[in-house]
Amino acid sequence: MPEPVLVPSTGGVTVTLHDLGGDGPDVLLCHPTGFHALMWGPVAEELQGVAHCWAPDLRGHGDTPPPPDGDMDWRGARDDVLAVSDHLGLRGGLAVGHSMGGAALLMAEQLRPGTFARLWVYEPIVFPRPEGGGDRVSNPLAESARRRRARFPSRDTAYANYAAKPPLSGLDPAVLRAYVDHGFRDVPDDQAVELKCLPAVEAATFEAGGGAGAFEGLGGVEAEVVVAAGGDGAPPAQMASLVVRALPHARLERHDALTHFGPMEDPPAIAAAIRTALGLG
């Protein structure tokens, strides 16, 4: 794999952009909260003959550090998307996003219409503002993230731990392997490995979720959008139909056998859906 490219973004952040290879038009792949770009590897492999896939580590995730002021507002992730889109020269481009990554793509298209022509987004976290206003929504996932174990004796120990219990036990083994191999950094002094996206950063990202006015701005998205949703009945899946109705040019795509982690659970099926939605090959 080529060396990643470092792309300046806003707020003092430099985004790490990974070239996942392939032949065809450029396709940007954006990850969810708490994960990282290289988990898209198995999907990108399925698309090798029809697309050239690129995946950024959004701020605070993978090899991209959080902003110096610690503010994980999702408008920063939006800015990261626009920065790498500019770097790649995308205009009327193609992109894929999962959860926070899908929200960041929709927010980027709202701010700069025409950046993307087609989007495939899996359960994008774009919710209406809570009653009483305000941009930040109470998120029980934040407290769970703060309790997450950050260190293990080795990557193999971490893999065995995750593979033994849900929700990560449901991930495709190659995706889980990528999460562990590239989502941890070595801590030589302690002979251990530590999550690159620390629990406090993940929690702050959850707490900032949804983006200011992102749902209310969906009517300004002119790109053709496929909103995909799993069948677990959780709030992100329930919201998918509302997101579709709010978008001018969108359709709903159901993956009833999958959960909110869908793109990480069945890479071949997800790649096939992306290929159709984006008109690849």
N, C-alpha and C positions, 0 to 999 in steps of 0.2 A: 504494500500500500504506500502511495506517495506520502511524503512528509506533509503534515497539516499546514494550512495557510493561516497566518495571523491577520485579522481584519479589524481595524479600529472601529469602535462603535461609540455610543454616547456614555456620559457619566464616568469617564476614565476607564472603560472596559475595552479590552481587546479580545475579540471572539476567535476561538479556535475552530477553523472550518476544515472538515475532513473530506477528502476526495475518495469516494467509494467506487469510482470507476464505472465502466460500462460504455456502450456505444449507442448514440442517439441524442435526442435533445436533453439539455440540462434539466434535472428535477431536484428540487430542494426538499429534504426530509427533516422535519422538526419534531423533537422528542417531548415527552411529558415531564412534569415535575418529578424531581428525584432521580431521574435516569440520565442518559447521555446519548450522544450522537451515534456512537459505534454499535449501539444495540439495533440500529437499522441494517446492519451488515447482512443478515440472512434475507431480508426483503430486497436489498440492493442486488444480491447475488441472483435472485429470481428475475430481476429486471435488466441483467447485464446486456442482453442482446437488443434492447429497445430504448434504453435510457442511460444517460451519464448521471449518476447519483452523487449528490453533495449533501453533507449533513453537518450543521453547526452544533457545537456545544453552547447552548444558551447560557447567559450569565449565571454564575454560581453553580454550574453543572459541568461535569467532566473536566476538561482541561482549561475551561474559561473561568477565571476567578469572579467572585461577586464584586459589585462596584465598591469603591473605597468607603462610601458612606453607608454601606450595608442595606440600602433601599432596594428591595426585590419587587417593586411595583412592576406589573406585567407590561407596562409601556416600555420598560427597558428591554424585555424580550422582543417586543415589536420592533424596537430600534435595531436590535441585533439582526433580525430578519431583513430589515431594509438595508443594513450595512453589507451583509453578505450578498444580497440580491444586486446591489450596486457593484460589488466586486466582481460578480459573475456576469455583469452586463445584462441582467434579466430585464426585459420589458415585455409584458404580455407572456410571462413565463408560466411554468408548471410547478406546483408544490403540493406537498403532503404534510399533514400535521396530525399529531395525536394529543388529545387532551389540551394541556397548556400550549403545545406546539401548534395545534389547530387554531386556538384562540389568537396566538401571536400572528399567524398568517392573516386571519380575518381583520385584525386590528391594523396590520400593515397595509392591507388593501383599502381599508377605510381612510387611512391617513394619506395614502398615495395611490389613488385609483389608476388602474392600468398596469400596476406592477405584475399582476398575475392575470392570465386568461382563464386558467382552470385550476381549481383546488379540489383535493380530496381530503376531508378532515374527519377524523374518527372521534366522536363524542367531544367536540370542542367545549371547553369550559367557558361559555359565554352566557351568563345568567342575567336576568333583569336585576336592576338595582333593588336592594331590600327596601321594605317599607320604611319611610322616614329619611330616605336618601342615604348618601355616603357611598364610597367606592369599594370599601372593604367588607367582605362578607365573613361572618363567623364560620370557621371551618374546623370540624372535629378532627380532620386529618392532621392538622397542625400539631395537636398535642400528641397524637400517635407518632408523628415524625420526630418530635423531641425525645421520645423514649427509645428511638431506634438505636440498636447497637451499632457503634461506629467503628469498632476495632475487632479484628480477629487475628489469631496467630499466623494465618496464611490465607492465600486466596482459595486454596483447596478446602480449607476448613469453612470458609465463608460460603463456598458453593454448596457443600454438603448441608450446611445449616439451612440455606434458602430452598434447596431442592427437597427438603423433608417436610416442609409445611407451607400452607397457603399464606398469601396469594401467589408468591413467586414460584411455588412448586408447579403451578399451572403454565409457566412459561415454556416455550420451546427450548430444549436443552442448549442449542447453539446461542440463542438470545441470552439465556441466563449466564452462559459461559462468558459472553461478551460483557455483560453487566459486571461480572466479578473481575475479569481480567483487566478491563479498562476503567472501571469505576472506583478502583482502590489505588492508593499510593502507598509505597513502602515507607515504613517508619523504622529506619535501621537501628536507632538507639534502643527501641523496645522490641526488636525482632518481631514486628507485627505489620499488619496492613490496616489502612484507615480509609474510610469513605472519602472520596474527593468532594462530593456534595455532602457537607456535614449536616447532622440533624437540625441544627439551628437555622441553617440556610434553607433547607427543605421546608421547615416549618414556616419561616418568614415568607417563602414563595407561596405556600398554601394560603396564608393569611392575606396576602395581597391579591389573591386570585380574582380573575374575571375581567380586570381592566376597567378603567373609568368610562362608563357609557358605551361599552363595546356592544352590548345587546341592542341598545337603542339606536346605534349607528349601522346596524346590519342592512337597513334599506339602501344604504349608499354603496354596497358592494356590488359591482357590475360583473365581476368574474362569474363564470359558471362553476357552481359548487355542488359536489356530492357530499352530503353529510351522512356518514356511516355510524351505526350504533349496534351495540351488542344486545344480548337478550337477557341480561341479568336483572333488569328492572330497577337498577340503581338510578339516582337522580340524573347523572350525565346522560344515560340512555333515555330517560323520560323526557329530558329537555331537547333532545335532537329534533323532534317534530316541531317544536316551537321555533327553533333556530331556522329550520327549513321554511316555515311560513313567513318568517321575518325577512328572508333573503329574496331578492327579485328573481334570481335565476338558480334555483336549487331543487334537488330531489333527495329523498331519503332512501338509504340503502341499509337493509337489515342483515345482521350476522347473528342469528339467534343462538348459535352454539357457543358464542364468545362472550367474554365479560368486558369490563372497561379496559382490561389489558390486551384486548383483541389483537392489535398488530404485533404483539410479542408472543402470542399464543399459537398462531397459525400463519407463519410468513408466506407459504405458497398461496393460500387463499387470499390473503391481503394483497400480495403482489398482483394476483390476477384481477382483483377488484380495481386496484390503482391503474393497471394497464388499460382496462376498459374505460374507466372514468376520465383519464387524461388523454385518451386517444393515442396510446403508444403502440407502435408496431401494427 
